[in-house]
Amino acid sequence: MSARKPARTSEISSTAALARSAWATLPSKTFLFALAVDAITGTVLTFVGLPGLMPLPWWQTLAVFVYAMVSCLVLNDAIKVAIIKWRVLNAVA
């Protein structure tokens, strides 16, 4: 059973190293442009509407953006940090 603890530590270390290397460079300008165009197009379509779908008022669109930011950036990161701390403490102990 003790032979498995170093394996967990190495799994976490390799995952952390992979995450660091993934963000070692900035995304390309083409990729950032595509993300911006996608976000703008989606936002415009919510105001204009589509055939069969009513447009959303500005306050509902803002509510969706705020909800997405809170759930993806704040809540998701807090859960990831808690899980990583839990896994690292269990792997070291």
N, C-alpha and C positions, 0 to 999 in steps of 0.2 A: 504494500500500500504506500509506503514511503517513496518507492521508486516512481510513483505516479505524480507526486508533487512537483518535482523539477520539470516534468513534461508540461504541466499546466503553466508554470512560470515561463517556460520557453514559448508556449503558445501565445501567451499574453505579450511577451516581449516581441515576438515576430509580428504579431498583429499591430502592435504599437509602432514598430519600425516601418511596416507597410503603410500605415496611416501617415506617418511623418514624411515618407518618401513620396506619397501621392500628392501632398501639398507642398513639396519642396519648390515647385515652380508654379507660376501663375497660369491659369487657363489661357488659351490662345484668344486673340482678339475676335476671330471668327466665331468661336464658341460663345464668348460673352455677347457678341452682337446677336447671335441666334437666340440666346436666352432673353435678351432685352426685347427683341421683336416678338417673341412668343408671349412674353408678359404683357406687352402693349396691345397686341392683337387680342388676347383673351380679355383684357380689361375693356377695350373698345367694344368687343362683341357683347359684353354684359350690359353696356349702356345702350347699344343699338338694338340688341335682340336678334333672334334668328327666326326664320319662318316656323311658326307654331310655338315659339317661346317668347314670352314678354320680356322686355328689358328690365333690368334691376335698377332701383333708385341708387343714388350715390352712397347713401348711408348703409345700404345692405352690402354693397361692394366693399366699402371700407370695413365693415364688420367681418367679412370673409378674410380680408387681408390681415386684420388684427388677430383673428382666431388662428390663422395659419402661422403667423409669426410666433404667437405665444405657444401653440402646441408643438411646432417644429423646432423652434430655437430654444425656448425656455424649458418646457416640460421634457422634451426629448433629451436635451443635454443633461438635465438633472438626473434623469433615469440612467443614462449612459455612465455618468460619473459615479453614481451609487453602485451600479453593477460592477464597474471596473474596480472600485475600491473593495467591494465585497470579494471579488474573485482574487485580487492580488493579496488581500489579507489572508484568505483561506489557502492560497497557494504557498505563501511564505510560512504560515503557522504549522 
